Amino acid sequence: MPTATMTSKGQLTVPAEVRNQMGLVTGSRVDFVESGGGWHIEARRLHASRLFGVLPKPAIPMTLEQMEAGIAQGAATSMGGQ
């Protein structure tokens, strides 16, 4: 079982095995959750609302029909069709 030792400043180093399995990287945030008389940590997942504005706006806006056609084409391609 992986373990960690707390420093005098209250800091813990998460063992590499745990970091890898939880998908933690530099800057990751975790939540400490009380559960059944104990505690566990959970990797904080990015809320979808924080993604707003991440992608640039297209130079030429697409119509709904163009978007639906593109989605249909992508779905057909991923299913092995043409």
Residue pairs with C-beta under 8 A, 6 or more apart in sequence:
2 15
2 17
2 18
3 15
4 12
4 13
4 14
4 15
5 12
6 12
14 22
14 24
18 24
19 25
22 30
22 41
22 43
23 43
24 30
24 43
28 43
28 44
29 43
29 44
30 41
30 42
30 43
30 44
31 41
31 42
31 44
32 39
32 40
32 41
33 39
33 40
33 41
33 42
62 70
76 82
